[in-house]
């Protein structure tokens, strides 16, 4: 509950920041409220921590599969389809003041793709009976999610920005 406190203690206000508009001054790329990915990282941290504690059980495997679906929706369909983003938009954001700024959705979407890769590796490893490989993959995704949840440091976003810098050289 401590990690959710910054999201739940602000006064309720209707969301007033459009994600995309037809206005010429609006960004040409999708943007996201920067608080949404952090909220998702809190939930992801809990899901992956429980999955790690229950590794080798049916419930642990179901949680890894669920997280793979969540990452897959965020990476392949878009952040608007990510289940934790839907929760944020529907239940948390209406209680917050509008964000002071929006950020490009590409880095968090890339981070979702990286998380998806780790979850797919974990699922394949579980299917092949390679419990240690699955545990390592889940633990690495958990570490990245925790960094975002606790310290607002998105490792996948930083990877995206580093890749973009290299690409433009």
N, C-alpha and C positions, 0 to 999 in steps of 0.2 A: 504494500500500500504506500510505502514511503516513496517509491519511484513514481507512482501515479499522482502524488500530491500536487506537483506543479501544474498538472493538467486539470485538476478538479477543484481548485480553490479560487479561481477567478470568477468575477460576476458573469451571470448569464447575459449574453448579447447575441442577437441573430447574426449568422454569418453574412458578411457584406462584401467579401472580396471574391470576385468572380475568378474562376480558374482560367477560363478562356472566353474571350469576347470577340466580336467582329470589329471592335474599335481598332483603328490603325495604330494607336499608341500602345496597344496591348502587345505582350511578347508573342513572337511567332512560334515559339516552341511551348509545349505544355509546361506548366509550373505547378508547384506544390507548396502547401503550407509547411514550413520546415518542422513544425511540431508533430505532424502526422507520422513521418518515418520514425521519429524517436518513440512515439507512442507504440507503433508497431514493433519496434525493437524491444520494448518492455515485455510485450506479450510473447514475442518470439523467444526471449530469454527464459521466460517461465516455461513455455512449451518444451524447449530444448533441454532445459535443466531436468524437467520431469522425465523426458524421453531418455536422458542419460542415466538417471537414477533407475529407471525401469528397463534398461537395455537388456535384450535377451528375452523379454516378455512380449506377449501379443500387444499389450497396451503401449509399450515403448515403440514397437514397430508401427502401430497405428499413428502415434504422435509424429514419428518421423515422416510417415506418408502424408499426414495432414499438413505438416510444415512444408513438404515438397509441393503440395498443391497450392498452398498460400504463396510461396515464392514463385511458383510457375505462373500463377495468375498475375502477380505483380510484374514479372519480367516479360511474359509473352503477350498478355492482353493489355496491361498498363496498370499504373498505380491505382487508378479509380476502381479496378476490379479486385484489388488485394483485400482480403477479408478484414484485416486489421485497420486498413484505411477506411473501409466502409463503416466500421464501428466508430472510428474517430470522427468521421464526417457526420454521422447520424446522432451520436450520443455525447461526444466530448466537445467538438468545435462549437456547437450552439451555446455552450456555457462559457466560452472564452471570448476575450476581446479579439477583434480582427488582427491578423498577423501584421507586424510592421513592414514586413517584406516577404516576397515569395521567392522561391529558388527553382532553378531548372530541375525538371523531373528526371532528366537523363542519368545523373549520377546515382540517385536512389534506385532507379529502375535497373541499372547495371549491377548494383549491390544485390538486388533481388535475384538477378541471373547467377551471380557468384554463389549465393546461398542455395539456389536451386541445384547447381552443380554438386555442392557438398551433400545435399540431401539425396540426390540420385546416386552418388557414390555410396552413401550409407545404405540405401535401399538395396542396391546391387550386392553390396558386401553382406548384408543380412540374408539375402536370398541364397548366396553362395556359402553361407555358414562362416563367414569371416568376421566374427564379432569384434575383434580388435580394430580392424580397418573401419568398421561402422562406428565404433566408439570414438575413434580419432576424428573421423569426418564430422560427427555430431558435435564433438567437443570444440573443434575449430570454428564451426558455425556459431556455437554458443558463445565462444570468446568474442567473436566479431559483434554479435548482437549485444552482448553485455557492454562492450566498449561504447556502442551507440547509446544504449539505454542509460548507462551510468555517467558517461563523460561527454556525451554528444559528439563522439568521434566515430564517423562512419568509415570503416576500413574499406568497404567496397567502393564508396564514393571517392575516397582518396586514390584508390587504384584506377578508377575511371579518369580522374583528373590527371594522374601521372601518364596514363596511356594517351590521353588527348594532347598533352604537352609533347610527348615523343612523336606523335603522329603529325603534329604541325611543324616540326623542325625540318 
